[in-house]
Amino acid sequence: MFLGLDSSTQSLTAVLIDPVSGQIVYQHSVNFGADLPQYGAPSGFIPGGQNGEVHTDSRMWLDALDLLFSRLSAATDLSKVEMIAGSGQQHGSVYLDETLGKRLASLDSTQSLVSQLAPALTRATSPIWMDTSTGPECAEITEALGDSAEVCRRTGSIAIERFTGPQIRRFYKNDSAAYARTAHIHLVSSFIASVIAGKSVSIDYGDGAGMNLLNLSTLAWDPKLLDATAPGLLEKLPSAAAATEIQGSVSPYFVEKFGLSRECRCALFTGDNPASLVGMGATAPGNIVISLGTSDTFFAAMPEAKTDPNGFGHVFGNPAGGFMSLICFRNGSLAREALRDRLGLDWSAFDQPALAETREMAGSQLMLPFFGPEITPRHDFTGPVLKGSPEFESGVQPALQVRALLEGQFLNMRLHSQWMQVKPERIRLTGGASKNNGISQLVADIFQAPVERLDVSNSAALGAALIAAAAAGHELAELQQSFCMASPGAALQPDPSLGPIYQDAMSRFAGLLDNTVAATL
């Protein structure tokens, strides 16, 4: 069997798979807020941070590991696990002193992980992906490289507040003594992998690309960005490597305490987004994943590392080889809910029967679907912008506004993913709104690609389990055929007659967007 772990914002999840039967044998989560209340993090982070700081107590992840493995060992026979891989919330970082290696190599199974490893921490808390405190540091790194385009060209993203490089720079500036004591800087993923492997391990390309430090051309730490971030940084970073690289046998701590086999091995851990790409069965170019949630996300495999010339999208490593993109749209379900409430509707207005009644108006009315600031495109919108008939703009015909909002969201998504130059052959749709037939059909029609809806829970942990099996020699494509298939009858086909209509609508949408942004500058 193969074990995948995912340390997300709110929980640590395990998924155990059997490739022979094609079954998930067992899965379980430790919820940080409910199961570890002593850390005062009801949603997985410490509330009340100042000036955009959002941190987590690094010790919480160690206690979560002990608790999760104790529950796993009570529920299943861990001696049958052949390989472990995992993922972690991207951009979170952990800071440790020179004693880390010795401590990892000599873990005592009669003691807790926290009691043995916490003394190595040089920073009591870890900044995570929600942190926005590093605006000045992003500007400093950008200036040192020349401009945002150069940072993006090298790393796949412009300097981003939540990314690890700016976070390291802020730590160095605010507490240079603690930075000097720091010998190892890990991501959440590589930190947990190091604990399980019993030694400090590499950072994988997928997660490493979310740091503003990894050069995508060389897949090594970029010297100019290291110099722009903090002194002596190269010596503090693990090397970068592929996710399927095996690190050796698991630490005796987990063998003696939880019954893992001494032959059980550990692969590298990756970020939650690259792991989800695997868990959604979308590691080959042409497969697109769209997740419809509070924010909508668009991610897809790419054969080479193209970068977004506008700096809105991000490029990470693909655990299956090559690269992947991720584009986030802040006004996802937040905008859908806002329009629903503004018009006094319920969700039936967004479903297939209601949308079918306005089909003849497809693409005719335009809405910039932003009820607040957006990150793709990056602009402080104060509300949606409508352009169309008086009946549409006034709201006299609410159904037209519903259609235009949804069309606007997916036209914006299609427009801002063109830089990838990847033709969608299949779209895998997930998230709460994917259950809506009307919304799902609009995605198929606007992208002119078949849509499959996957109800994959714990996709990052499942992806990690598949990476573990692939590292042991199983074919990833065959694994994905078994574990990542859409439900029967869940596929929706595009209406080819709407292709030219939405192509024209996208051009008009782009013009309205450009004019609106220009008018506010």
C-alpha positions as CSV (number, residue, x, y, z in Angstrom):
1,M,0.0,0.0,0.0
2,F,1.0,3.6,-0.5
3,L,0.4,6.5,1.9
4,G,-0.2,10.1,0.9
5,L,-0.2,13.0,3.4
6,D,-1.4,16.5,2.9
7,S,-0.8,19.3,5.4
8,S,-3.3,21.9,4.4
9,T,-4.2,25.2,6.1
10,Q,-6.7,23.5,8.5
11,S,-5.8,19.9,8.7
12,L,-3.3,17.0,8.2
13,T,-4.9,14.3,6.0
14,A,-3.8,10.8,5.2
15,V,-5.0,8.7,2.2
16,L,-3.9,5.1,1.9
17,I,-4.3,3.4,-1.5
18,D,-3.9,-0.1,-2.9
19,P,-3.0,0.1,-6.6
20,V,-3.8,-3.6,-7.3
21,S,-7.4,-3.2,-6.3
22,G,-7.6,0.5,-7.4
23,Q,-9.2,1.3,-4.0
24,I,-8.6,3.9,-1.3
25,V,-8.1,1.7,1.7
26,Y,-8.4,4.3,4.4
27,Q,-8.4,8.1,4.9
28,H,-8.4,10.2,7.9
29,S,-7.8,13.9,8.9
30,V,-6.5,15.6,12.0
31,N,-8.2,19.0,12.2
32,F,-5.9,21.5,13.7
33,G,-8.5,23.7,15.4
34,A,-10.6,20.8,16.8
35,D,-7.9,18.3,17.6
36,L,-5.1,20.6,18.7
37,P,-6.9,23.5,20.5
38,Q,-3.8,24.3,22.6
39,Y,-2.3,26.1,19.6
40,G,-5.1,28.7,19.5
41,A,-5.6,28.3,15.7
42,P,-9.3,27.5,15.2
43,S,-8.9,27.8,11.4
44,G,-5.3,26.5,11.2
45,F,-3.6,29.9,11.8
46,I,-3.0,32.3,14.7
47,P,-5.8,34.9,14.5
48,G,-5.2,38.6,15.0
49,G,-1.9,39.1,13.1
50,Q,-0.8,42.7,12.7
51,N,0.0,44.5,9.4
52,G,-1.0,41.5,7.2
53,E,0.8,38.9,9.2
54,V,-0.7,35.4,9.1
55,H,1.4,32.8,10.9
56,T,1.0,29.3,12.3
57,D,2.8,27.7,15.3
58,S,5.3,25.4,13.7
59,R,5.0,22.9,16.6
60,M,1.4,22.3,15.7
61,W,2.5,20.3,12.6
62,L,4.7,18.0,14.7
63,D,1.9,17.3,17.2
64,A,-0.5,16.7,14.2
65,L,2.0,14.1,12.8
66,D,2.1,12.2,16.0
67,L,-1.6,12.3,16.4
68,L,-2.4,11.3,12.8
69,F,0.0,8.3,12.9
70,S,-1.3,7.1,16.2
71,R,-4.8,7.0,14.7
72,L,-3.6,5.4,11.5
73,S,-1.8,2.7,13.4
74,A,-4.9,2.0,15.5
75,A,-7.1,1.7,12.4
76,T,-4.9,-0.1,9.8
77,D,-1.8,-2.2,9.5
78,L,0.9,0.3,8.6
79,S,3.5,-2.4,8.1
80,K,2.0,-2.9,4.6
81,V,2.9,0.7,3.5
82,E,5.7,0.5,0.9
83,M,6.2,4.3,0.3
84,I,5.1,7.6,1.7
85,A,4.8,10.9,-0.2
86,G,3.0,14.1,0.7
87,S,2.2,17.7,0.1
88,G,1.9,20.8,2.1
89,Q,0.2,24.2,1.8
90,Q,2.3,26.2,-0.6
91,H,4.5,29.1,0.5
92,G,4.6,28.3,4.3
93,S,8.1,28.2,5.7
94,V,9.9,26.8,8.7
95,Y,13.2,28.0,10.2
96,L,15.6,25.7,12.1
97,D,19.1,25.8,13.6
98,E,22.2,23.6,12.9
99,T,21.1,20.9,15.4
100,L,18.2,19.8,13.1
101,G,20.2,17.0,11.3
102,K,21.4,15.5,14.6
103,R,17.9,15.7,16.2
104,L,16.2,14.1,13.2
105,A,18.8,11.2,13.1
106,S,18.3,10.4,16.8
107,L,14.6,10.7,17.4
108,D,13.5,8.7,20.5
109,S,10.2,6.9,19.9
110,T,9.3,7.1,23.6
111,Q,9.2,10.9,23.3
112,S,7.1,13.3,21.2
113,L,8.2,15.0,18.1
114,V,7.6,18.4,19.6
115,S,9.7,17.8,22.6
116,Q,12.7,16.7,20.5
117,L,12.4,19.1,17.5
118,A,10.9,22.3,18.8
119,P,14.3,23.4,20.4
120,A,15.7,23.6,16.9
121,L,13.3,26.3,15.8
122,T,14.8,29.7,15.3
123,R,11.5,31.3,14.5
124,A,8.6,30.5,16.8
125,T,5.9,30.8,14.1
126,S,5.7,30.1,10.4
127,P,4.3,32.6,7.8
128,I,1.8,30.9,5.6
129,W,0.1,31.6,2.2
130,M,-2.4,34.0,3.7
131,D,0.3,36.4,4.8
132,T,0.4,39.8,3.0
133,S,2.9,41.6,5.2
134,T,5.8,41.7,2.7
135,G,4.9,44.4,0.2
136,P,8.1,46.4,0.8
137,E,10.2,43.3,0.5
138,C,8.6,42.4,-2.8
139,A,9.4,45.9,-4.1
140,E,13.0,45.6,-2.9
141,I,13.5,42.2,-4.6
142,T,11.8,43.5,-7.8
143,E,14.1,46.6,-7.9
144,A,17.2,44.5,-7.4
145,L,16.3,42.4,-10.4
146,G,15.3,45.3,-12.5
147,D,11.5,44.9,-12.9
148,S,8.7,42.5,-12.3
149,A,9.0,40.9,-15.7
150,E,12.5,39.8,-14.9
151,V,11.5,38.2,-11.6
152,C,8.6,36.5,-13.5
153,R,10.9,35.3,-16.3
154,R,13.2,33.6,-13.9
155,T,10.8,32.2,-11.3
156,G,7.4,31.9,-13.0
157,S,5.8,34.6,-10.9
158,I,6.3,38.2,-10.1
159,A,7.4,38.9,-6.5
160,I,4.3,37.9,-4.4
161,E,3.7,38.8,-0.8
162,R,2.9,35.2,0.3
163,F,5.9,33.7,-1.5
164,T,8.8,32.4,0.6
165,G,11.5,34.7,-0.8
166,P,9.9,37.9,0.4
167,Q,9.0,36.2,3.7
168,I,12.6,35.2,4.2
169,R,13.7,38.8,3.5
170,R,11.3,40.2,6.0
171,F,12.6,37.8,8.6
172,Y,16.2,38.8,7.9
173,K,15.4,42.5,8.1
174,N,13.3,42.3,11.3
175,D,15.3,39.7,13.3
176,S,18.8,39.4,11.8
177,A,20.1,37.6,14.9
178,A,17.6,34.8,14.5
179,Y,18.2,34.7,10.8
180,A,21.9,34.3,11.5
181,R,21.2,31.3,13.9
182,T,19.1,29.7,11.1
183,A,20.9,26.9,9.3
184,H,17.9,25.3,7.5
185,I,14.9,27.0,5.8
186,H,12.2,24.5,4.8
187,L,8.8,24.7,3.3
188,V,6.0,23.0,5.1
189,S,6.2,20.1,2.7
190,S,9.9,19.5,3.0
191,F,9.9,20.0,6.7
192,I,7.3,17.2,7.2
193,A,9.2,15.0,4.7
194,S,12.4,15.6,6.7
195,V,10.7,14.5,9.9
196,I,9.4,11.3,8.3
197,A,12.7,10.6,6.5
198,G,14.8,11.2,9.6
199,K,17.1,13.7,7.8
200,S,16.9,17.1,6.1
201,V,15.6,16.5,2.6
202,S,15.3,18.5,-0.6
203,I,12.6,20.8,-1.7
204,D,10.8,19.5,-4.8
205,Y,10.5,21.6,-8.0
206,G,6.7,21.9,-7.7
207,D,6.7,23.6,-4.3
208,G,10.1,25.2,-4.7
209,A,8.7,27.3,-7.7
210,G,6.4,29.0,-5.2
211,M,9.3,30.8,-3.5
212,N,10.4,33.5,-6.0
213,L,13.8,31.8,-5.6
214,L,13.9,28.8,-8.1
215,N,15.1,29.5,-11.6
216,L,12.7,27.6,-13.9
217,S,15.3,27.3,-16.7
218,T,18.0,25.7,-14.5
219,L,15.7,24.2,-11.8
220,A,18.3,25.5,-9.3
221,W,18.2,28.4,-6.8
222,D,18.8,31.6,-8.7
223,P,21.9,33.4,-7.5
224,K,20.6,36.9,-8.3
225,L,17.4,36.3,-6.4
226,L,19.2,34.8,-3.5
227,D,21.4,37.9,-3.3
228,A,18.4,40.2,-3.5
229,T,16.6,38.2,-0.7
230,A,19.1,37.7,2.2
231,P,22.8,37.1,2.7
232,G,24.1,33.6,2.9
233,L,20.7,32.2,1.8
234,L,22.1,29.4,-0.4
235,E,23.7,27.6,2.5
236,K,20.4,27.6,4.4
237,L,18.2,26.2,1.6
238,P,18.0,22.4,0.8
239,S,18.8,21.5,-2.8
240,A,15.9,21.3,-5.3
241,A,14.9,17.9,-6.7
242,A,12.0,16.0,-8.4
243,A,9.1,14.9,-6.3
244,T,9.5,11.2,-7.1
245,E,13.1,11.2,-5.8
246,I,13.3,8.6,-3.1
247,Q,15.0,9.8,0.1
248,G,15.6,6.4,1.7
249,S,13.8,4.5,4.5
250,V,11.5,6.2,6.9
251,S,12.9,7.3,10.3
252,P,13.1,4.5,12.9
253,Y,10.9,6.7,15.1
254,F,7.9,5.8,12.9
255,V,8.9,2.2,12.7
256,E,9.2,1.7,16.4
257,K,6.3,3.9,17.5
258,F,3.6,3.3,14.8
259,G,4.5,-0.1,13.2
260,L,5.8,1.0,9.8
261,S,8.0,-1.5,8.1
262,R,11.8,-0.9,8.2
263,E,11.7,-1.2,4.4
264,C,9.1,1.5,4.0
265,R,10.6,4.4,2.0
266,C,9.9,8.1,1.7
267,A,9.7,10.2,-1.5
268,L,9.9,14.0,-1.5
269,F,6.8,16.0,-0.6
270,T,5.4,18.6,-3.0
271,G,3.0,21.6,-2.8
272,D,-0.7,21.0,-2.4
273,N,-1.4,22.5,-5.9
274,P,1.0,20.2,-7.8
275,A,-0.3,17.3,-5.7
276,S,-3.9,18.2,-6.6
277,L,-2.9,18.2,-10.3
278,V,-1.9,14.6,-9.9
279,G,-4.9,13.7,-7.8
280,M,-7.3,15.2,-10.4
281,G,-5.7,13.1,-13.1
282,A,-4.5,16.2,-15.1
283,T,-0.7,15.9,-15.3
284,A,-0.7,15.6,-19.1
285,P,-0.9,18.8,-21.2
286,G,-4.4,19.4,-22.6
287,N,-6.1,18.5,-19.3
288,I,-7.4,21.5,-17.5
289,V,-8.7,21.6,-13.9
290,I,-11.1,24.4,-12.9
291,S,-12.0,24.5,-9.2
292,L,-15.0,26.6,-8.4
293,G,-14.8,27.8,-4.8
294,T,-14.6,30.9,-2.7
295,S,-12.0,31.9,-5.2
296,D,-11.9,30.1,-8.6
297,T,-8.7,28.5,-9.7
298,F,-7.5,27.3,-13.1
299,F,-4.5,25.0,-13.3
300,A,-3.0,22.9,-16.0
301,A,0.1,21.0,-17.1
302,M,2.5,22.7,-19.6
303,P,5.3,20.9,-21.5
304,E,7.6,23.9,-21.0
305,A,7.9,26.9,-18.7
306,K,6.1,29.7,-20.4
307,T,5.3,32.7,-18.1
308,D,2.4,35.0,-17.9
309,P,3.5,38.4,-19.5
310,N,1.0,40.2,-17.3
311,G,2.3,38.5,-14.1
312,F,-1.2,37.3,-13.0
313,G,-0.5,33.5,-13.4
314,H,2.1,31.3,-11.7
315,V,4.2,28.5,-12.9
316,F,5.2,25.6,-10.7
317,G,6.8,22.2,-11.3
318,N,4.6,19.3,-12.4
319,P,5.4,16.2,-10.3
320,A,4.9,14.1,-13.4
321,G,7.6,16.2,-15.2
322,G,7.5,19.5,-17.0
323,F,5.5,22.4,-15.5
324,M,2.1,23.5,-14.5
325,S,0.3,26.8,-14.3
326,L,-2.0,28.1,-11.6
327,I,-4.2,31.2,-12.0
328,C,-6.4,32.4,-9.2
329,F,-9.6,34.4,-9.6
330,R,-10.6,36.1,-6.3
331,N,-14.2,36.9,-7.4
332,G,-15.4,33.3,-7.6
333,S,-18.3,32.1,-5.5
334,L,-18.1,35.5,-3.7
335,A,-19.3,37.2,-6.9
336,R,-21.9,34.5,-7.6
337,E,-23.4,34.9,-4.1
338,A,-23.3,38.7,-4.3
339,L,-25.3,38.8,-7.5
340,R,-27.8,36.2,-6.1
341,D,-28.4,38.2,-3.0
342,R,-28.5,41.6,-4.9
343,L,-31.2,40.3,-7.2
344,G,-33.1,38.3,-4.5
345,L,-32.7,35.0,-6.3
346,D,-31.9,31.4,-5.3
347,W,-29.4,29.0,-6.9
348,S,-32.1,27.6,-9.3
349,A,-31.6,30.8,-11.3
350,F,-28.0,29.6,-12.0
351,D,-29.0,26.1,-13.1
352,Q,-29.7,24.6,-16.5
353,P,-33.5,25.2,-16.9
354,A,-33.1,28.9,-16.1
355,L,-30.0,29.4,-18.2
356,A,-31.7,27.6,-21.1
357,E,-34.3,30.3,-21.3
358,T,-31.7,32.9,-22.1
359,R,-29.6,30.8,-24.5
360,E,-30.5,33.0,-27.5
361,M,-28.8,35.9,-25.7
362,A,-25.5,34.0,-25.2
363,G,-22.5,36.3,-25.4
364,S,-24.7,39.4,-26.2
365,Q,-24.6,41.1,-22.8
366,L,-21.3,41.8,-21.1
367,M,-20.4,41.9,-17.4
368,L,-17.1,42.4,-15.8
369,P,-17.9,40.1,-12.9
370,F,-15.9,41.7,-10.1
371,F,-17.7,42.7,-6.9
372,G,-14.5,43.7,-5.2
373,P,-10.7,43.8,-5.8
374,E,-9.5,41.1,-8.2
375,I,-6.1,39.5,-8.7
376,T,-6.6,38.3,-12.3
377,P,-6.5,41.0,-13.6
378,R,-4.9,42.8,-10.7
379,H,-7.2,45.8,-10.1
380,D,-9.2,47.3,-7.3
381,F,-12.7,47.0,-8.8
382,T,-15.5,48.4,-6.7
383,G,-18.3,46.6,-8.4
384,P,-19.4,44.8,-11.7
385,V,-19.4,46.7,-15.0
386,L,-22.3,46.0,-17.3
387,K,-22.6,46.8,-21.0
388,G,-25.7,45.8,-22.9
389,S,-29.4,46.5,-23.3
390,P,-31.3,48.8,-20.9
391,E,-33.2,45.8,-19.6
392,F,-30.0,44.0,-18.9
393,E,-28.2,46.9,-17.3
394,S,-31.2,48.0,-15.1
395,G,-31.8,44.4,-13.8
396,V,-35.3,44.3,-15.1
397,Q,-34.4,41.0,-16.5
398,P,-32.4,39.3,-13.7
399,A,-31.8,36.1,-15.8
400,L,-29.7,38.1,-18.3
401,Q,-27.4,39.4,-15.5
402,V,-27.0,35.8,-14.1
403,R,-26.0,34.6,-17.6
404,A,-23.6,37.6,-18.1
405,L,-22.0,37.1,-14.7
406,L,-21.2,33.4,-15.4
407,E,-20.1,34.1,-18.9
408,G,-17.9,36.9,-17.7
409,Q,-16.2,34.7,-15.2
410,F,-15.3,32.1,-17.7
411,L,-14.5,34.5,-20.5
412,N,-12.1,36.2,-18.1
413,M,-10.6,32.8,-17.2
414,R,-10.2,31.8,-20.9
415,L,-8.8,35.3,-21.7
416,H,-6.2,35.2,-18.9
417,S,-5.0,31.6,-19.6
418,Q,-4.2,32.2,-23.3
419,W,-0.5,32.9,-22.5
420,M,-0.1,29.2,-21.7
421,Q,-0.8,28.3,-25.4
422,V,-2.3,25.0,-24.3
423,K,-5.5,23.9,-26.1
424,P,-8.0,22.4,-23.7
425,E,-8.8,18.9,-24.7
426,R,-10.7,18.1,-21.5
427,I,-11.7,20.2,-18.5
428,R,-12.0,18.5,-15.1
429,L,-14.4,20.6,-13.0
430,T,-14.5,20.4,-9.2
431,G,-15.7,22.4,-6.2
432,G,-19.2,23.2,-4.9
433,A,-20.5,25.0,-8.0
434,S,-19.4,22.1,-10.3
435,K,-22.5,20.2,-9.2
436,N,-24.6,22.8,-11.0
437,N,-25.5,21.6,-14.5
438,G,-26.0,25.1,-16.0
439,I,-22.6,26.4,-14.8
440,S,-20.8,23.3,-15.9
441,Q,-22.4,23.5,-19.4
442,L,-21.4,27.1,-19.7
443,V,-17.7,26.1,-19.0
444,A,-17.9,23.5,-21.8
445,D,-19.5,26.0,-24.3
446,I,-17.1,28.9,-23.5
447,F,-13.9,26.8,-23.7
448,Q,-15.4,24.5,-26.4
449,A,-14.1,21.4,-24.6
450,P,-15.7,18.5,-22.9
451,V,-16.3,18.9,-19.2
452,E,-15.9,16.1,-16.7
453,R,-17.0,16.6,-13.1
454,L,-14.9,15.0,-10.4
455,D,-16.0,14.6,-6.8
456,V,-12.6,13.9,-5.5
457,S,-12.2,14.6,-1.8
458,N,-8.7,15.2,-0.5
459,S,-7.3,15.5,-4.0
460,A,-3.9,16.7,-2.7
461,A,-3.5,13.7,-0.3
462,L,-4.7,11.3,-3.1
463,G,-2.2,12.9,-5.5
464,A,0.5,12.4,-2.9
465,A,-0.4,8.7,-2.6
466,L,-0.2,8.4,-6.4
467,I,3.2,10.1,-6.3
468,A,4.4,7.5,-3.7
469,A,3.2,4.7,-5.9
470,A,4.8,6.2,-9.0
471,A,8.1,6.6,-7.1
472,A,8.0,2.9,-6.4
473,G,7.6,2.0,-10.0
474,H,3.9,2.1,-10.8
475,E,2.8,3.9,-14.0
476,L,1.2,7.2,-13.0
477,A,-1.1,7.2,-16.0
478,E,-2.5,3.8,-15.1
479,L,-2.9,4.9,-11.5
480,Q,-4.9,8.0,-12.6
481,Q,-7.1,5.8,-14.7
482,S,-8.0,3.9,-11.6
483,F,-8.3,6.6,-9.0
484,C,-9.1,9.8,-10.9
485,M,-12.0,8.9,-13.3
486,A,-15.1,11.0,-13.6
487,S,-18.4,9.6,-12.5
488,P,-20.3,7.8,-15.2
489,G,-22.6,10.2,-17.1
490,A,-20.8,13.2,-15.7
491,A,-19.3,14.5,-18.9
492,L,-20.9,17.4,-20.7
493,Q,-20.2,18.2,-24.4
494,P,-19.8,21.7,-25.8
495,D,-22.3,23.2,-28.2
496,P,-20.2,23.9,-31.4
497,S,-22.6,26.5,-32.6
498,L,-21.7,28.7,-29.6
499,G,-17.9,28.6,-30.4
500,P,-17.9,31.6,-32.8
501,I,-20.3,33.5,-30.5
502,Y,-18.1,33.2,-27.5
503,Q,-14.9,33.9,-29.5
504,D,-16.4,37.2,-30.5
505,A,-17.7,37.8,-26.9
506,M,-14.2,37.3,-25.5
507,S,-12.8,40.0,-27.8
508,R,-15.5,42.4,-26.7
509,F,-15.0,41.4,-23.1
510,A,-11.3,42.1,-23.4
511,G,-12.0,45.6,-24.8
512,L,-14.4,46.5,-22.1
513,L,-11.9,45.3,-19.5
514,D,-9.1,47.3,-21.0
515,N,-11.2,50.5,-21.2
516,T,-12.5,50.1,-17.7
517,V,-9.1,49.7,-16.1
518,A,-7.6,52.5,-18.2
519,A,-10.4,54.9,-17.1
520,T,-9.5,54.4,-13.4
521,L,-5.7,54.8,-13.7
